[in-house]
Every structure is written in C-alpha cells, then in structure tokens.
Amino acid sequence: MCDQTFMAATFGPCDSCGKASPLMNIYIKSEAINYCSFCVEMMACQQLQKGETLQSLKKESDSLKKKLEEERGKLNDVELHQVAEKVEVLSSLSIKTRRVLKGHGNKVLCVDWCKDKRRLVSSSQDGKAIVWDAFTLNKEHGVTLPCTWVMACAYAPSGCAVACGGLDNKCSVVPLSLDKNENLAAKKKSVAMHTNYVSGCTFTNSDMQLLTSSGDGTCALWDVESGQLLQSFHGHTADVLSLDLAPSETGNTFVSGGCDMKANVWDMRSGQNIQSFESHESDINCVRYYPSGDAFASASDDATCRFYDLRADREVAVYQKDSVIFGASSVDFSLSGRLLFAGYNDYTINVWDVLKGTRVSILFGHENRVSRVRVSPDGTALCSASWDNTLRIWA
Amino acid sequence: MSTNNNIAQARKLVEQLRIEAGIERIKVKQYFSSLFFPLLVSKAAADLMSYCDQHARSDPLLVGVPTSENPFKDKKPCIIL
C-alpha cells in the first residue's frame, strides 16, 4: 500500500519546544502553527478533559459531523435537474463510428489528443505507445517501452513530445522527431519516479512540467528537464487512479480520484488539498473538469458518474440507471459541457445530458471494455480506447 | 447570525477532535468567507446552465456540423445522373 511519511512539509525549529525537527504545518482558528509532531500530540492530549476517552470523542465528532451535514443540507435549496427543467430537451444525436484505429497488439489503455486536433497518442498493454494521425489513420510514431501495461499517456502542449508511464513506476517523456528512422526509445527520458504504478499523467500548460498520479497514493509535479520533484500531493489513502488539470490558463489546481472513493482538489503551488468529495460507493476511475473549470465529473466502479460543483462544494448530479450495472471507466465532456460521454465495462459509451441528468444516447461498437474516452480539443470528435485492441473515432 | 456562529463553533470543534482522535490526514480548508462560500446550488447550477447555453452553438457533437466541414465524416462520392 502506501508508505507515506508525508506529514512533514517543512523542517525547522518547533514553535513550542524549539528543537529542530520536521514540522507539521497546521492551522488552528486560521492561525498557522508550526509544531513538531511530538508537540502536536502533547497539545492534543492536554485538550482531553477529565473523563473523556477517545471513544466518547469519536462519538461526539460523529454526531457533530451529522449536524454539519444537516446545516449544509439546508443550503441545498434545489437540485441541478430541477433548475434545468426549463432548458430544452436535446434532440437525438447522430454520432457514429467514423474511424477504427487498428494496430495495437493488446488492450489499449489510454489515449490523448494533440492540441492540433488531429493527432493522438495511445498506449497499450503490449508496452507500446503509438502516435496516430486521426484524419488519415497513418501511424506516425511508435515507441516501445520496457514494461507492459502502459496505463497513462499524454501529448505535450507543443506537440513535440509524449509522456507515458505504467507498471514501470515511472513516467517517461519521449521527444517526437520527424526523422522516421530515428529510434525514439533511445531518446526517452525518465522524469517521474514513483513507488508504485503510474496511473495518470498530464503536462501542465507547458512542456516543462509533468503532473502524475500513482498507485502509491500520491500525485506529484515534476520538472521535465531535470527530473526533479517540484511538489508532491499527499492525502489519498489508497491508489490514485486519475487526475485532471483545471482548464484555465492561470489555473493552478487539479482534481484527483482514487480507490479511497474520494475526489480531491489540490492547489499546485502549496501542495494542499483544498476540497474533498466523498460520495461514490466504489473506486473512482476517472475525473474530468467541466469546460468552465467550476465543476468536475467522476466515473466509478459503482456504475454511476457524478457531477460535483466546486463553488457549491457538493455533488449536484448523479448519472445512473437501473439498467447500467457495469463500472464506468472514463468520462469526458463535450465542448459546451452539455454532454457527458462515459465509457463503461459493458463495452458501451453512454451519453448523458449533464444538466437534466438523463441519458441521451448509447454508442455501441467496441467488443470489449472501453478504457478511455476523450473529446478532441475543438470538440468535433470523440475518441474511445478499448480492451478490444482498437480505438474508435466518433463524430 | 447565530446559525453561522453555531456552524463556526462546530467546525472548530470537529477540527480539534480530528487532531485529538489522531486522524492521519489533517484537512486544511480555506474559506473565503462563511457568507459567500459555499454557494447555493441554485446559483451554481444557474452558472453551469448559462455556460452550456453560451457555448452550445459552437459544440460540434451537440448540434452537428455539415459533412463538408467535418474532417471525420466521409464525404459522399458524387453520383453522376
């Protein structure tokens, strides 16, 4: 599991005992306190009144939590789908498979579009990452990695490199060269080093920084050039399966979802967990921001997708149906955010109306689980990757 | 308002209780102001809806684009009558 010695964010003299040691940065009544862990425990123990035990305090804290939820519930004046009643019902969509990309030798696990809206990189269980031109079905580059299960791949914003990682516990950046004869694997550079598999990776707004999520329960921000760890994000209590960067140019936050059923929002500069959402009933496989950056959706093994608003600080919609019993592996929004495409383990892609909460369409075609769905940067097409060794482009 | 005070007190207590119960992860929440955050769902939902509305016309998967403009849709071959 996760071997985390992460509470120490800074090292220095303790405010209370004066000894130099790893400090726990905590806030009490919005006042920053830098105590070493021994002093924090002493402070906590001294607060225990006579006759109180850990048991009674736990009970009290549970009842207080319930009370908080009640008070919070009073703020929930109306549901999203009720507000959306006056919105027009969507006419049926005419989305069909337009391209089938064949070439991987095994399950395709991840796909990412390039900003030029026509290239894609996909990675597979066979240890290969392939760069495709989606218009012509041409395979432009192929990189062989020394591990199987390449679970994460990402295209750099400039289009000049791709990052991939998986069971090798690393995330490597491969610069793409126009020279067809060049061996790309030789130029591969290991950037991220985790202590467990890499489940997700994305470049930040430039080619210079890489954000990764891992089965070791942490997310991390790396400098591509030096391979140095710039910031690490601790807080999940189980494998982190997915992450997504907030869409704004100036945005410095990202959301991550994991096997602890929590979706956490993080501040990239400080490494702090600013918001946390726990309403799923099973592992969260994928998280994706709404195009405006004010909300995000998550897909989970509990066969539901959920929509969380960051400013209301709560879940505002659940996308589920009695007939949908297989876990959802991946979600993505259409350009306007009105449609939510979700790939499921029953080989289908369900298209949900984000505002009304109803299912608009089902896309059939894959012959095995859908592992990833991604909408192209200009919103003209949807690419889905599947365990049937193919990718499909829908438009 | 007394409700806000109760919430603030309860929150303070829960935060302290969490430290005392030895919970591993210390949560640090930054509230801009207890009056403005969190937003009412009706306001947040209205903003989401207006974003969808503004961008709906330019969403190709939602409204559909003519075959001639979509690079992925195959153009039908000409039929000579």
Chai-1 contact restraints between the chains, C-beta under 6 A:
chainA,res_idxA,chainB,res_idxB,connection_type,confidence,min_distance_angstrom,max_distance_angstrom,comment,restraint_id
A,I26,B,I26,contact,1.0,0.0,6.0,A-B,restraint_1
A,Y27,B,V28,contact,1.0,0.0,6.0,A-B,restraint_2
A,A44,B,I19,contact,1.0,0.0,6.0,A-B,restraint_3
A,A44,B,E20,contact,1.0,0.0,6.0,A-B,restraint_4
A,L57,B,L17,contact,1.0,0.0,6.0,A-B,restraint_5
A,L57,B,E20,contact,1.0,0.0,6.0,A-B,restraint_6
A,L57,B,A21,contact,1.0,0.0,6.0,A-B,restraint_7
A,K58,B,A21,contact,1.0,0.0,6.0,A-B,restraint_8
A,S61,B,V14,contact,1.0,0.0,6.0,A-B,restraint_9
A,S61,B,L17,contact,1.0,0.0,6.0,A-B,restraint_10
A,L64,B,A10,contact,1.0,0.0,6.0,A-B,restraint_11
A,L64,B,V14,contact,1.0,0.0,6.0,A-B,restraint_12
A,L68,B,A10,contact,1.0,0.0,6.0,A-B,restraint_13
A,E71,B,I7,contact,1.0,0.0,6.0,A-B,restraint_14
A,L75,B,L40,contact,1.0,0.0,6.0,A-B,restraint_15
A,N76,B,V41,contact,1.0,0.0,6.0,A-B,restraint_16
A,D77,B,L40,contact,1.0,0.0,6.0,A-B,restraint_17
A,D77,B,S42,contact,1.0,0.0,6.0,A-B,restraint_18
A,V78,B,V41,contact,1.0,0.0,6.0,A-B,restraint_19
A,V78,B,S42,contact,1.0,0.0,6.0,A-B,restraint_20
A,L80,B,A45,contact,1.0,0.0,6.0,A-B,restraint_21
A,V83,B,A45,contact,1.0,0.0,6.0,A-B,restraint_22
A,R98,B,F72,contact,1.0,0.0,6.0,A-B,restraint_23
A,F135,B,P71,contact,1.0,0.0,6.0,A-B,restraint_24
A,G235,B,R25,contact,1.0,0.0,6.0,A-B,restraint_25
A,Q272,B,V28,contact,1.0,0.0,6.0,A-B,restraint_26
A,S292,B,Y51,contact,1.0,0.0,6.0,A-B,restraint_27
A,D309,B,A44,contact,1.0,0.0,6.0,A-B,restraint_28
A,R311,B,L39,contact,1.0,0.0,6.0,A-B,restraint_29
A,R311,B,A44,contact,1.0,0.0,6.0,A-B,restraint_30
A,A312,B,P38,contact,1.0,0.0,6.0,A-B,restraint_31
A,A312,B,L39,contact,1.0,0.0,6.0,A-B,restraint_32
A,A312,B,V41,contact,1.0,0.0,6.0,A-B,restraint_33
A,A312,B,A44,contact,1.0,0.0,6.0,A-B,restraint_34
A,D313,B,P38,contact,1.0,0.0,6.0,A-B,restraint_35
A,V316,B,V41,contact,1.0,0.0,6.0,A-B,restraint_36
A,S334,B,D59,contact,1.0,0.0,6.0,A-B,restraint_37
A,S334,B,L61,contact,1.0,0.0,6.0,A-B,restraint_38
A,S334,B,L62,contact,1.0,0.0,6.0,A-B,restraint_39
A,L335,B,D59,contact,1.0,0.0,6.0,A-B,restraint_40
A,S336,B,C52,contact,1.0,0.0,6.0,A-B,restraint_41
A,S336,B,H55,contact,1.0,0.0,6.0,A-B,restraint_42
A,S336,B,A56,contact,1.0,0.0,6.0,A-B,restraint_43
A,S336,B,D59,contact,1.0,0.0,6.0,A-B,restraint_44
A,S336,B,L62,contact,1.0,0.0,6.0,A-B,restraint_45
A,G337,B,C52,contact,1.0,0.0,6.0,A-B,restraint_46
A,R338,B,C52,contact,1.0,0.0,6.0,A-B,restraint_47
A,R338,B,A56,contact,1.0,0.0,6.0,A-B,restraint_48
A,R338,B,L62,contact,1.0,0.0,6.0,A-B,restraint_49
A,L339,B,L62,contact,1.0,0.0,6.0,A-B,restraint_50
A,L355,B,M49,contact,1.0,0.0,6.0,A-B,restraint_51
A,G379,B,D59,contact,1.0,0.0,6.0,A-B,restraint_52
A,G379,B,P60,contact,1.0,0.0,6.0,A-B,restraint_53
A,G379,B,L61,contact,1.0,0.0,6.0,A-B,restraint_54
A,T380,B,P60,contact,1.0,0.0,6.0,A-B,restraint_55
A,T380,B,N70,contact,1.0,0.0,6.0,A-B,restraint_56
A,A381,B,F72,contact,1.0,0.0,6.0,A-B,restraint_57
A,I393,B,F72,contact,1.0,0.0,6.0,A-B,restraint_58
A,A395,B,N70,contact,1.0,0.0,6.0,A-B,restraint_59
A,A395,B,F72,contact,1.0,0.0,6.0,A-B,restraint_60
A,A395,B,K73,contact,1.0,0.0,6.0,A-B,restraint_61
